[in-house]
Amino acid sequence: VIHTSSILRLSEDLPLVIEVVDTAEHLEAVLPEVDRLMKGGLITMEKVRVLRYAPDEKG
């Protein structure tokens, strides 16, 4: 999700939201690498309730 106050005001420093859904164990395993790559920002871990899950037709 990229938000800006003006569609014409695009730059390299726009806010960025990346969401990942996985088990806590998998997320904890990759967290050190994500932390190493980040130069600033916020990392949150939230418990979610899946309302619907449907794999794609290929898998």
C-alpha positions as CSV (number, residue, x, y, z in Angstrom):
1,V,0.0,0.0,0.0
2,I,1.5,3.3,-1.0
3,H,-0.1,6.5,0.2
4,T,0.6,10.1,-1.0
5,S,-1.3,13.3,-0.8
6,S,-1.0,13.9,-4.5
7,I,-0.8,11.3,-7.3
8,L,1.8,13.5,-9.0
9,R,4.0,13.7,-6.0
10,L,5.8,10.4,-6.3
11,S,9.2,10.0,-4.7
12,E,11.5,7.4,-3.3
13,D,10.6,8.0,0.4
14,L,6.9,7.2,0.4
15,P,5.5,5.1,3.3
16,L,5.4,1.4,2.6
17,V,3.4,-1.3,4.2
18,I,4.3,-5.0,3.8
19,E,2.0,-7.6,5.3
20,V,3.0,-11.2,5.7
21,V,0.7,-14.0,7.0
22,D,2.4,-17.1,8.3
23,T,3.0,-19.0,11.5
24,A,4.6,-17.3,14.5
25,E,7.5,-19.7,14.2
26,H,8.2,-18.9,10.5
27,L,8.0,-15.1,11.2
28,E,10.3,-15.3,14.2
29,A,12.8,-17.2,12.0
30,V,13.0,-14.5,9.4
31,L,12.7,-11.5,11.8
32,P,16.5,-11.1,12.4
33,E,17.1,-10.8,8.6
34,V,14.2,-8.3,8.1
35,D,15.6,-6.3,11.1
36,R,19.0,-6.3,9.5
37,L,17.7,-5.0,6.2
38,M,15.6,-2.2,7.7
39,K,17.2,1.2,8.1
40,G,14.2,2.6,10.0
41,G,10.5,2.0,10.4
42,L,8.2,-0.1,12.4
43,I,7.6,-3.9,12.7
44,T,4.5,-5.2,14.3
45,M,3.3,-8.7,14.8
46,E,-0.5,-9.1,15.1
47,K,-2.7,-12.1,15.7
48,V,-5.3,-12.5,13.0
49,R,-8.5,-14.4,12.4
50,V,-8.7,-15.8,8.9
51,L,-12.2,-15.5,7.6
52,R,-11.7,-17.2,4.3
53,Y,-8.7,-19.0,2.7
54,A,-8.8,-20.4,-0.8
55,P,-5.6,-21.6,-2.5
56,D,-5.2,-20.6,-6.2
57,E,-6.3,-23.0,-8.8
58,K,-2.7,-24.2,-9.4
59,G,-2.0,-25.3,-5.9
